[in-house]
Amino acid sequence: MNSTVKTIIKLFAILLMLAGVIWILQGVNILPGSFMTGDPQWAINGAMTALIGAGMFWFANRKN
């Protein structure tokens, strides 16, 4: 995998992790202001999204 592809994967992974954290905070009613606020399903969705992003970031950083 070349460095351009790795960089794109890392950027996408960071965006996934950030979205996941926002969804977690909205799901546990810390970050108000949307239909997701106070819905625990969004905290679960956010945790899964953040973990997928972390896995992608790890995958892009590993040595071949």
N, CA, C and O atoms as a DFTB+ gen file, in Angstrom:
256 C
 N C O
     1  1       0.858      -1.174       0.000
     2  2       0.000       0.000       0.000
     3  2       0.905       1.238       0.000
     4  3       1.815       1.343       0.822
     5  1       0.655       2.170      -0.919
     6  2       1.519       3.350      -0.968
     7  2       1.101       4.396       0.071
     8  3       0.045       4.281       0.693
     9  1       1.931       5.398       0.243
    10  2       1.720       6.372       1.315
    11  2       0.476       7.229       1.101
    12  3      -0.133       7.674       2.073
    13  1       0.087       7.470      -0.148
    14  2      -1.112       8.265      -0.411
    15  2      -2.359       7.533       0.060
    16  3      -3.245       8.134       0.668
    17  1      -2.428       6.252      -0.219
    18  2      -3.571       5.447       0.212
    19  2      -3.611       5.370       1.728
    20  3      -4.678       5.483       2.333
    21  1      -2.443       5.178       2.348
    22  2      -2.389       5.128       3.816
    23  2      -2.861       6.441       4.431
    24  3      -3.577       6.440       5.433
    25  1      -2.462       7.550       3.837
    26  2      -2.878       8.851       4.350
    27  2      -4.386       9.031       4.234
    28  3      -5.021       9.534       5.161
    29  1      -4.960       8.628       3.118
    30  2      -6.408       8.742       2.937
    31  2      -7.141       7.861       3.945
    32  3      -8.142       8.285       4.524
    33  1      -6.654       6.644       4.157
    34  2      -7.277       5.749       5.138
    35  2      -7.185       6.349       6.538
    36  3      -8.150       6.294       7.300
    37  1      -6.032       6.920       6.882
    38  2      -5.866       7.534       8.203
    39  2      -6.825       8.698       8.401
    40  3      -7.429       8.830       9.465
    41  1      -6.971       9.548       7.378
    42  2      -7.898      10.677       7.493
    43  2      -9.335      10.204       7.662
    44  3     -10.073      10.735       8.492
    45  1      -9.734       9.208       6.877
    46  2     -11.079       8.662       7.004
    47  2     -11.281       8.029       8.383
    48  3     -12.348       8.163       8.981
    49  1     -10.254       7.339       8.883
    50  2     -10.335       6.713      10.199
    51  2     -10.495       7.758      11.298
    52  3     -11.268       7.557      12.235
    53  1      -9.779       8.862      11.192
    54  2      -9.900       9.930      12.187
    55  2     -11.303      10.526      12.154
    56  3     -11.889      10.804      13.200
    57  1     -11.836      10.719      10.959
    58  2     -13.209      11.237      10.849
    59  2     -14.215      10.263      11.461
    60  3     -15.159      10.688      12.127
    61  1     -14.025       8.980      11.242
    62  2     -14.913       7.990      11.857
    63  2     -14.827       8.031      13.381
    64  3     -15.845       7.965      14.070
    65  1     -13.612       8.140      13.897
    66  2     -13.452       8.192      15.356
    67  2     -14.105       9.444      15.937
    68  3     -14.759       9.375      16.978
    69  1     -13.933      10.585      15.274
    70  2     -14.558      11.819      15.756
    71  2     -16.080      11.728      15.713
    72  3     -16.754      12.133      16.660
    73  1     -16.620      11.200      14.622
    74  2     -18.072      11.029      14.531
    75  2     -18.564      10.089      15.625
    76  3     -19.601      10.336      16.240
    77  1     -17.825       9.017      15.867
    78  2     -18.203       8.074      16.915
    79  2     -18.233       8.713      18.290
    80  3     -19.154       8.471      19.071
    81  1     -17.231       9.528      18.591
    82  2     -17.195      10.204      19.894
    83  2     -18.369      11.173      20.028
    84  3     -18.985      11.258      21.091
    85  1     -18.680      11.898      18.965
    86  2     -19.818      12.823      18.998
    87  2     -21.111      12.045      19.224
    88  3     -21.950      12.457      20.024
    89  1     -21.275      10.927      18.527
    90  2     -22.486      10.122      18.708
    91  2     -22.583       9.568      20.124
    92  3     -23.670       9.516      20.698
    93  1     -21.449       9.153      20.690
    94  2     -21.452       8.662      22.072
    95  2     -21.914       9.771      23.015
    96  3     -22.781       9.556      23.863
    97  1     -21.326      10.958      22.858
    98  2     -21.676      12.073      23.742
    99  2     -23.147      12.468      23.595
   100  3     -23.793      12.817      24.583
   101  1     -23.673      12.417      22.391
   102  2     -25.086      12.728      22.199
   103  2     -25.963      11.607      22.762
   104  3     -27.009      11.876      23.352
   105  1     -25.553      10.387      22.588
   106  2     -26.340       9.257      23.078
   107  2     -26.451       9.210      24.581
   108  3     -27.469       8.762      25.109
   109  1     -25.415       9.667      25.294
   110  2     -25.465       9.674      26.760
   111  2     -25.902      11.033      27.308
   112  3     -25.769      11.304      28.501
   113  1     -26.421      11.879      26.425
   114  2     -27.043      13.156      26.797
   115  2     -26.047      14.179      27.350
   116  3     -26.411      14.996      28.196
   117  1     -24.803      14.142      26.885
   118  2     -23.812      15.139      27.288
   119  2     -23.770      16.275      26.274
   120  3     -23.584      17.436      26.640
   121  1     -23.943      15.939      25.005
   122  2     -23.888      16.916      23.930
   123  2     -25.290      17.031      23.313
   124  3     -25.659      16.223      22.461
   125  1     -26.066      18.031      23.739
   126  2     -27.448      18.144      23.246
   127  2     -27.518      18.791      21.869
   128  3     -26.530      19.318      21.358
   129  1     -28.704      18.738      21.285
   130  2     -28.946      19.509      20.086
   131  2     -29.337      18.736      18.851
   132  3     -29.355      19.309      17.762
   133  1     -29.654      17.447      18.970
   134  2     -30.085      16.713      17.783
   135  2     -31.066      15.624      18.198
   136  3     -31.353      15.437      19.380
   137  1     -31.566      14.923      17.209
   138  2     -32.496      13.826      17.475
   139  2     -31.819      12.661      18.192
   140  3     -32.497      11.790      18.737
   141  1     -30.484      12.641      18.195
   142  2     -29.740      11.556      18.839
   143  2     -29.600      11.765      20.348
   144  3     -29.270      10.827      21.073
   145  1     -29.846      12.977      20.821
   146  2     -29.615      13.318      22.218
   147  2     -30.469      12.452      23.135
   148  3     -31.690      12.388      22.995
   149  1     -29.806      11.792      24.072
   150  2     -30.489      10.992      25.071
   151  2     -30.903       9.606      24.602
   152  3     -31.552       8.884      25.358
   153  1     -30.558       9.213      23.402
   154  2     -30.914       7.889      22.882
   155  2     -29.711       6.971      23.018
   156  3     -28.725       7.143      22.301
   157  1     -29.770       5.995      23.927
   158  2     -28.603       5.138      24.166
   159  2     -28.162       4.324      22.943
   160  3     -27.011       3.893      22.873
   161  1     -29.053       4.114      21.999
   162  2     -28.663       3.381      20.787
   163  2     -27.559       4.129      20.040
   164  3     -26.694       3.512      19.419
   165  1     -27.596       5.463      20.102
   166  2     -26.562       6.238      19.420
   167  2     -25.223       6.154      20.143
   168  3     -24.174       6.288      19.514
   169  1     -25.244       5.936      21.447
   170  2     -23.986       5.716      22.164
   171  2     -23.358       4.399      21.719
   172  3     -22.140       4.308      21.564
   173  1     -24.189       3.382      21.513
   174  2     -23.697       2.087      21.040
   175  2     -23.177       2.215      19.612
   176  3     -22.090       1.732      19.296
   177  1     -23.961       2.871      18.747
   178  2     -23.528       3.088      17.367
   179  2     -22.213       3.861      17.321
   180  3     -21.326       3.547      16.528
   181  1     -22.097       4.864      18.171
   182  2     -20.878       5.668      18.215
   183  2     -19.668       4.868      18.667
   184  3     -18.571       5.036      18.134
   185  1     -19.867       3.998      19.647
   186  2     -18.757       3.169      20.112
   187  2     -18.284       2.228      19.011
   188  3     -17.083       2.046      18.815
   189  1     -19.229       1.632      18.296
   190  2     -18.848       0.740      17.196
   191  2     -18.134       1.516      16.088
   192  3     -17.152       1.032      15.525
   193  1     -18.619       2.702      15.779
   194  2     -18.006       3.518      14.726
   195  2     -16.590       3.931      15.125
   196  3     -15.667       3.866      14.312
   197  1     -16.424       4.354      16.373
   198  2     -15.100       4.756      16.844
   199  2     -14.128       3.570      16.820
   200  3     -12.958       3.735      16.475
   201  1     -14.609       2.378      17.186
   202  2     -13.742       1.196      17.156
   203  2     -13.349       0.820      15.732
   204  3     -12.206       0.434      15.486
   205  1     -14.281       0.929      14.802
   206  2     -13.949       0.661      13.403
   207  2     -12.903       1.655      12.912
   208  3     -11.956       1.272      12.225
   209  1     -13.070       2.933      13.262
   210  2     -12.089       3.944      12.889
   211  2     -10.726       3.665      13.487
   212  3      -9.705       3.824      12.818
   213  1     -10.704       3.248      14.750
   214  2      -9.425       2.937      15.397
   215  2      -8.756       1.740      14.722
   216  3      -7.538       1.720      14.548
   217  1      -9.550       0.754      14.345
   218  2      -9.004      -0.404      13.646
   219  2      -8.433      -0.028      12.287
   220  3      -7.376      -0.521      11.894
   221  1      -9.130       0.840      11.575
   222  2      -8.627       1.295      10.285
   223  2      -7.329       2.077      10.446
   224  3      -6.400       1.922       9.654
   225  1      -7.271       2.921      11.479
   226  2      -6.058       3.697      11.725
   227  2      -4.893       2.768      12.042
   228  3      -3.786       2.957      11.537
   229  1      -5.144       1.762      12.880
   230  2      -4.099       0.786      13.217
   231  2      -3.636       0.070      11.957
   232  3      -2.437      -0.085      11.730
   233  1      -4.590      -0.365      11.138
   234  2      -4.262      -1.083       9.906
   235  2      -3.381      -0.237       8.984
   236  3      -2.431      -0.748       8.390
   237  1      -3.695       1.047       8.866
   238  2      -2.919       1.930       7.991
   239  2      -1.532       2.210       8.559
   240  3      -0.606       2.498       7.801
   241  1      -1.373       2.132       9.874
   242  2      -0.078       2.420      10.500
   243  2       0.851       1.221      10.612
   244  3       2.045       1.387      10.863
   245  1       0.332       0.043      10.434
   246  2       1.188      -1.144      10.632
   247  2       2.229      -1.259       9.538
   248  3       2.036      -0.777       8.422
   249  1       3.312      -1.890       9.867
   250  2       4.408      -2.095       8.912
   251  2       4.101      -3.319       8.059
   252  3       3.481      -4.271       8.534
   253  1       4.525      -3.296       6.830
   254  2       4.311      -4.459       5.945
   255  2       5.450      -5.429       6.068
   256  3       5.453      -6.466       5.405
